[in-house]
Amino acid sequence: MDKVRNTGYRREPLWRAAMIHRVSGLALALFLPLHFLALALALDGEARLDGFLRWTDRPIFKLAETILVALLAVHLLGGIRVLVIENLPWRPGQKQMALAAIAVAVVVAAAFLARVI
């Protein structure tokens, strides 16, 4: 017997905010090994680290850094959203606050990109 799944809740902004928070956390976790690799190169010597840093001094990496900053901002603001939901009483404007958090993350990423370029 096939079960009918109710997926209407996925259209809700707060569900989307929770999913964005989870995906940004996963993406940041996938980035960590690359970060540890760069740190290990620093331990191997200045020449290896300098070579790596020159290799990453390309526009595609600047874009990747901007995306990383956006992910960090989204994840941070999503974590704050979870803390508010779990520890404070429900407020009518929480959907708008979730959308505002995404807007703040976009502004932070744009400011970072403007500084990097």
Phi, psi and omega in degrees: 000127180280137176267139175269123182264133176270111180245016180298332180296339182291347177275352181285136180301324181290327175294317179297320178299318178296320180292319177299320178298317180294316181293320178295323176296319178296316180297320178294322177295325177289332178287329187306317178300325177293322177296317179295326175299315179298319178295322178295323177296326177295326178287332180287338179144159184295323183295317180294319178294317179299319177297318178295317181293324175295320179298324181272001180272057180233157182302324181297325179285329175295320176296317179297321177297321179296317177298320178299316178297319178298317178298318178298316180295315179298316182293318178298311181292326175294322177294321176296320178301317179296317178298320178295314181298319185280338188241350180238159178294154180297138178239146182299332185268020184292330177295318179293326177295322178295318178293323177295324178297320177294319178297319178297319179298320178295319179295317179299316180295320179295319177296319178296315180298318178298325180286324183286322184285000000 
